[in-house]
């Protein structure tokens, strides 16, 4: 039985459970208040009856002392007994009226005996056979004479009983109203919580596999500051989930695009390797003089595929830099690295005049010289590949606000606005029709950006017709401390 009640209680809604809890608490409070009120009323009426007994006995004692009788001093339904006391033993006088005494006077005699020994007024509550509860009072009228009066307590019991009935009815109605109306008010106050639960269920029914946005929010207000705080936290959580889903969707989309592009890029050299291998096999059997040429092409395609795989491996290691960094940091002169990259560019791209702008003679920075040199080579090669022959290229090195800045500028046609935001994406080419032999794999800028970010820096692009500028910024840090590292030329 108790187990069923517990299960039924646990199955109730929160508003009903709170209303029942308030009802139990109110019942306890009503019980305490009712008991205190009833006790106080009963004591008050008893005290009033004791006072009435005392006042009545004063008048009766005077009548007995003066006239030896109680005539005209009696109260309806009261009992009176007069005792003559000699040698401490009370003797009952003959009553003036038989109705003045009950059938059993033992309680009266006992009280008169006690008064004789105590020599003061005595009050008792006794149950008189066949009559009910009575309040008895014994007092000395004159030496040797004791008066015992008894007043019925029926009126007190009736009054207290009526008071208890009124309290039970009133408190019962108040308790019922509290539970009923309190439940309604609690349910209304808890409705925002129910709305949040419905919102959560809507979220669970929404397919998140193809969408990065949750179409639901809890917009209803009300319920007090606590519910408002919960609503704000709930919506903030949904916004955070939205952001996380957006990041996840973007990452998945980039992964799909990366896998597709990588597969496409690797398929081309693999097909070339297979084709030149077949040609080499044919030449070995039928045209020996062609073998070396086919073998050279086979080696070139294998080398190209090796470069692509190296770039992919480097990007993967940079993505997992928190586990294992691919950088070998050491103190190096950034100006010297820029000069080396400029000299190599002049040799390999003589058709693009290169200018090295005046700057500091030395700029000591903690970095990976090989990787920064790779960044510079990628950016310079990108300027040569994507600009017409004869386009001038310039390189400038500066230091400002705790950072080393390298600007590589070309006077080419510029990059269209729609392509600027994607030039650092992996396998992205501005000119889709450009040959891979000339345009590269589309990983150069992606590798450059990842390497610079691994150094704690960033790359910015600005472009307009006649000028494209790549700005590389890395922090000036030597041995873990900010360092100007700047030496005038």
NORUR-V315468 format. One record per pair of residues at least 24 apart in sequence whose ideal C-beta (glycine too) atoms are under 7 Angstrom apart, sorted by the first residue. I is the first residue (numbers start at 0). J is the second residue. Records with the same first field share a line. If there is no record, write none. Layout:
BEGIN
I->J / J
END
This chain:
BEGIN
13->189
14->182 / 185 / 186 / 189
15->182
17->185
18->178 / 181 / 182 / 185
19->178
21->177 / 181
22->174 / 177 / 178
25->174 / 177
26->174
29->170 / 174
33->166 / 170
36->166
37->159 / 162 / 163
40->159 / 162
41->155 / 159
44->155 / 158
45->155
48->134 / 150 / 152 / 155
49->122 / 134
51->150
52->134 / 136 / 148 / 150
53->136
55->148
56->136 / 138 / 146 / 148
59->146
60->138 / 140 / 146
63->140 / 144 / 146
64->140 / 141
68->95
69->95
76->151
77->148 / 149 / 150
78->149
79->148
80->104 / 107 / 147
81->144 / 146
82->111 / 145 / 147
83->143 / 144
84->115 / 143 / 145
85->143
87->115
89->115 / 145
101->127 / 130
102->128 / 129
103->127 / 128
106->135
107->147
110->135 / 137 / 147
111->137 / 145 / 147
114->139 / 145
115->145
132->156
188->222
191->219 / 221 / 222 / 226 / 230
192->226
194->219
195->233
207->244
211->244 / 245 / 248
212->241
213->237 / 240 / 241
257->425
260->425 / 426
261->311
264->307 / 426 / 440
265->304 / 307
267->435
268->300 / 303 / 304
269->304
271->300
272->297 / 300 / 301
275->300
307->440
310->440 / 442 / 446
313->446
314->425 / 445 / 446 / 449
317->449 / 450 / 453
320->453
324->453
326->367 / 370 / 453
327->367
328->365 / 366 / 367
329->365
330->363 / 365 / 477
331->364 / 366 / 368
332->361 / 362 / 363
333->362 / 364 / 396 / 403
334->358 / 359 / 360 / 361 / 362 / 396
336->368 / 371 / 372 / 375
337->375 / 394 / 396 / 405
339->372
340->372 / 375 / 376 / 379
341->394
343->376
344->379
348->383
350->388 / 389
351->383 / 390 / 392
352->391
353->392 / 394
354->391 / 393
355->394
356->393 / 394 / 395
358->395 / 396 / 397
359->396 / 398 / 485 / 486 / 487 / 488
360->486 / 487 / 488
361->486
362->396 / 398 / 403 / 484 / 485
363->477 / 482 / 484
364->403 / 473 / 475 / 484
365->476 / 477 / 478
366->454 / 473
370->450
373->450
374->447 / 450 / 451 / 471
377->443 / 444 / 446 / 447
378->407 / 447 / 469
379->407
380->443
381->443 / 444
382->407 / 409
384->437 / 438 / 439
385->411 / 429
386->411
387->411
398->475 / 483 / 485
401->474 / 475 / 481
402->472 / 473 / 474 / 475
403->473 / 475
404->470 / 472
405->471
406->468 / 470
407->469
408->466 / 468
409->467
410->465 / 466
411->467
412->464
413->462 / 463 / 464 / 465 / 466 / 467
414->462 / 467
419->460 / 462
422->460
423->448
END
